[in-house]
Amino acid sequence: MAIFKDHNITVKQLLGFIPEALLSNLSLTTRIDHYAKVLKGNKLFYLLFYGILDNDRLSQRTLEDTFNDSIFKMLFNLDEDETVRRSSISERLSKIDPDYFKQIYDCIYEQFSRAYTSTERKKNNLIRVDSSMVSESVGKLMEGIDNKSGKKAVKYSIGFDGVLPCHSSVFTSPNYGNEDNALPEVVREHVKKETGHQNIYVMDRGLQSTRTIAAFNKEKITFVCRSKENRKLVELDSLITEGMELDLGESLLVSDRKVQLYTGIPINKNGKKYYSEELVDTHFRLVVVKGKGDQKQYWLLTNDFESSAADISKAYRRRWDIEVFFRFLKQELNVSHLVSLNKNGIQVILYMTLIVAMMLLMYKKANNIGYKTAKRRFAMELRELTIAMIVLQCGGDPGLFFKT
């Protein structure tokens, strides 16, 4: 009964990746259902999953209407007599353990990532790390980061492997407004998950702390990040050899050097704090490239001395994938709108949004279609699946309605 005959994977197959047994086991181990009467953990999971897919702008009111909808209940085999109020959804989001949803997210990512080919797996060792600030409708946010407009904001920091979001964090504390605090935490948390990892972490200009990247080097974390141009440094050696290829395809190689960087050491003098510049012992590699069109220079810092300058430049260009992913989250899954105003609920919604995003991205990848097409066709298949269930429930034959 598939609508799209040329598709390699269907929505029904993807829904099979939702770990039913894990949902039940986690309900026991996390005790999230201890005081819940209607909105058990698995029901909230299904409600948010379906609600994110079925609504252009999710809210607690739309979630209330969705839960009370007969089609939703039939799709996920829920009791027709159960109802829920918006206030109950709001309270549940504020108190339910986000780790329940995080573990489901990690499980689904692990299942999907097993489907990567060996070539894809090698490519996906390049982890793009970036953040996005959300400040829409957060005037009443309980805890948030003050942004330039004077509003409180939430920061989503995500690791993206080129196909799927492999790690995520929510930050609401003011000190995480600085990317030098947020990005290293995301990188280190992902490293803990990847025993014996060989990842390269790629970041934009948000990471500038010399102390942090020196610590990365000691922790054997390979990185590529864009540096501020003309930062103070000491050149130790040029890595450009005679006959070396200076045309890197989309850019030109300006220089490739081994360098030492300065860092500021805080000094208290007469009750005031000053910073004294000091060279860090760690050696870094600075690859400077420029665009062929606009001639704009890009200073790329790394501790990778094995890869070619062309590979370093290519790795940074591929960082753009995470910008496309953020745009997908905002435009297609409306992540810029906050359904909950406390960190607990915000974490739950983010994990659920990323779970839906992974479903859509795998659907997009397997069927070789675009983002918008994937979202539209996924919804169409889900609707067909629901109608088929209704027909069967009424004693009919879906094959008489859906042409095969």
Steps between C-alpha positions, in 0.01 A plus 500: 500500500802727474421835340846551355607196301860616449570539873752268664360537853151567632368682804370171639853356488643807672238489775629149569821660627316650797622277784172385660679279754735785592205732561354252748830415670598864538166575661601258775868595538442877495174474703348774284153346528499476879241775546360520145133409450449554125812649343733204545848536351422299186177695438680834532763367260234408241314827556809715440616286207165526321442860608833620355425327169137605478523867599679791336513681834492274804347628824354354817151569361571308179644215706179491705289479183733239350479272803121517498485421127370151411742461209803557725368247752440239232844546345675435831244257645386723788177481697225702327356613834821667624519880488756756612500875568755759394590571864582132553729502195674814628557351845619167359754669273636700792557195721559191285858374490663619171744208521213269398482679164879536472547125528236438233671758277840332553351157427337608174817681387704185570257287296502739205877554504551123463349538153792721387727342241873472579564799272229703672629398842844635413351823370279531806801513732488871418277643774370852436427681827302823523231681699176682433331752728121501539339808652154506343215516753726453800418812700384272782788255473589386851873482429677628192796670337468876458547588134570833331130585467452478876292181477585172663608230259565126489806356328484172311848356435512202267750258353415392144674213320394603149186286497355506852529704821732288716497712816306790650496726806269772629655800676308762697770620744645844412863382490412275205421805291873481420572228243840446661305343787222323308682337206780329701239344730313355201821366347617336824159344569498350150856368542387312814234323292750400229750262656821492294359768272687636198275799452598843376289777658438798272387837638464854377631818666315439827795308643794735553645406840865398470480321835207290379657386174828429684299281739339328199848411378593342836171309498573370146197678356565593138337824391478755219365844584499839335724751675473876508722644232832653607493357853831532680727196450855383449584316178721197556518351152340513156343173389484599134758308298627567150258378236211478748154546347374850587171469310266311733206493259247740652771705675866593482761417763661816638714344775537187708700553820589344833431763766481578869214710637472748784250478782401745771607420856286679764697710750352680801671830571375758748160328508461512122526215250746531211605254230858424415575341162685173512602250230344155526744211461268305269571520127209555262459504126365812330370452145406824325288474185314753290199476274557516127215742450493747791866443601383488864751332730412226748737415786452135594656375824549129559713247686489265200847492345433184295226613260575712195416869490234414241337254743505758781335755273244244381417401859423861588282544190300194599420675828226674302293177522402584858375844392270325250387265777417790734300664222310172455421488874374858498306501174357146488483401869451847651766456769512881542164489678524392865217277621628500859655787695722305739823318424352158577224533242732667248735199520213257447373687194852523352562125533159426347560747216834334426336156502246620243782668306695172487193319365456763230872511415522122460184512287656779293834320462359157416254637246737763353262795539520853644421626850159650420399205284600259777287683759198514264522139384564368851176669615313359199617145572413537868149614404461201264616265775240645737218472245596137433477425872156664517377296203624178661346598832165537322534154342595616151784431260746793454605351166163592354569867576878521449605391154807280498 
